[in-house]
Amino acid sequence: MYSPLRKDFVSLTLGEQHSHSYTNGKHRRQSCWRRWKQLSRLQRSLILFLLAFLLICGIFSYPSLSEQWRALSDDSVKGGWDEMEHQGLQPIPPGLVPKDVPGVVQEEPPELQRLNVPILPKPQGLKKPPSKRGPPALQKRGNMSDWQVKDREEPAIRRDEDQETETKTVISWRGAMIEAEQGTEPQPSAHAKEGGGPAEVEGANPLQPVSVKPVDRVEAVREAFRHAWKGYKAFAWGHDELKPISKTHGEWFGLGLTLIDALDTMWILDLKEEFEEAKRWVEKELSFTKNVDVNLFESTIRILGGLLSTYHLTGDSLFLDKAKDIGSRLMPAFNTPSKIPFSDVNIGKGIAHPPRWTTDSTVAEVTSIQLEFRELSRLTQDPEYQKAVDEVMRQVHRLDGKHDGLVPMFINTNSGKFTHRGVFTLGARADSYYEYLLKQWLQGGKKEPELLEDYLQAVEGVKKNLLRQTSPSKLVFVGELSHGRLNPKMDHLVCFLPGTLALGAHNGLPADHMDLAMQLMETCHQMYVQMETGLSPEIAHFNLQNHNGRDVDVKPADRHNLLRPETVESLFYMYRFTQDSKYRDWGWEILQSFNKYTRVPSGGYTSIGNVRDPVNPGPRDKMESFFLGETLKYLFLLFSDDPELISLDKYVFNTEAHPLPIWPSDS
């Protein structure tokens, strides 16, 4: 049934003569109320919520209210300052209070530090980085990779905040080391010139500057080691190598190479807690009974050398027992027709063999195991170890095929003769032969003249055949000789040579060896500073003609950096013998570049693929064991003020930076 039709009425109210306005307010109010009542409860709640939200926003955005609240706040602050003045205290004006820097502990009140900090101009803006994954801790500000952002829980120091703590040591989550300026005082007008100084405030008492300690470089190396060890312990404990980006491990021999290589480094750096946990692993987990092939050279210099060194530093027989075990298992390598050892040994089965593709061994590998086996014979009173390695040196000493004391790169294990003749280098496959000539002579108390004879003849051969100068800067470098033609190519490995030459000069060899060492040290330094990342490539090519204004060129395939130690090794020797602080400064620059471009936030350091690209150096996701065994050890010794810490008159370093004692004269 339909409802009756509804009739609407219009009410008219006639006012007085001059009142002609129309009003229907009562009906309109009733109509709005009726419509409101017709809405559901949910709709009414939403409308009320929106109205309340708009009201609150209006209150907070209303300028006059904001001004009134600010005025009230200022009055309260002023009142507090008046009370302080009444008590004889002078407040610090707000403009002089610097921001707090997260992760940095202030040793002095921040208000005082602000006045003693030189103000640097702000860096130019950086372009927005491409949206691709970058290497660990490699990017400058504005160029952070995706996975770096994920690790922001570590302390972050922004570039604009660096200006407020410029004289303090800061290690950021990216690893960038920020060093206090040393030896210079800020000029009185420096702040005014750059517009960065605090403004004079009427009524404010001048504050006295507070001196801030310069950066502790030794402690910075300890921190770098702890960071690398953190990654190894978390992701690769007991394995050969850390893959810091993928947070996993890599295996070569399965013998904990990084841990053993780092044992004596931890002892030298006085990291006793880390050392003790590594020692427990060696005692309970390290076993050489595995059915695995190992490289004779690498396992000798890293494992045998590391265990012998740690034994001498600690006096703990655990390490000598382990050294005896691995040393005896490597001896089958010398069972060849020529007594030139095979390159590979199965330490579980006691079987040695050459590589599958050749019967040759490299000259560097068979002539750079002598320090370790000679020392093992001295400690065990078993002459067989020294007899085997001395026989190798005697054969090489007599061999034909040398060129002014320079040796080819390969030697055949069957015939005992050099192969691939005509190519001479101080880089890969030959480098440590020359190093061990001098160091064996020193180890044995300078009693083996044939070793010294071969070394001196080789140095003269280098000067005669391999030395050249670049254009335009006349850097002296060591090239490679290939069938009478010089190739202006120098491996980073060759940067061991300045330190070796300096060591010889320190022990009475010709003074011009030190002159050459200084020249080559400058060249190795330039291999770092002329790269955009401040890190050297694996191989550099030098310009003999000035065609592009550069001394150093790097081919795309050679632009990687493996965290190698050779340059900082030579810097250590050069500083020990000259006390020239520039060598320390150069080493510090290298450590800063390692921290800036290779440090991984979650722990560890990574080799990189392109030292010419600071935006994306291309991490290779591998931390070689020698970074802990050599690179950081030499940096620590470089910065240490204790000349008796591994005295070079008492110890000789093997080619993996493991110090072994120089034998007493009655040995």
Summary of the structure (lengths in Angstrom):
residues: 667
radius of gyration: 36.0
end to end distance: 127.4
largest distance: 137.9
contacts: 2126
relative contact order: 0.10
helix: 45%
strand: 10%
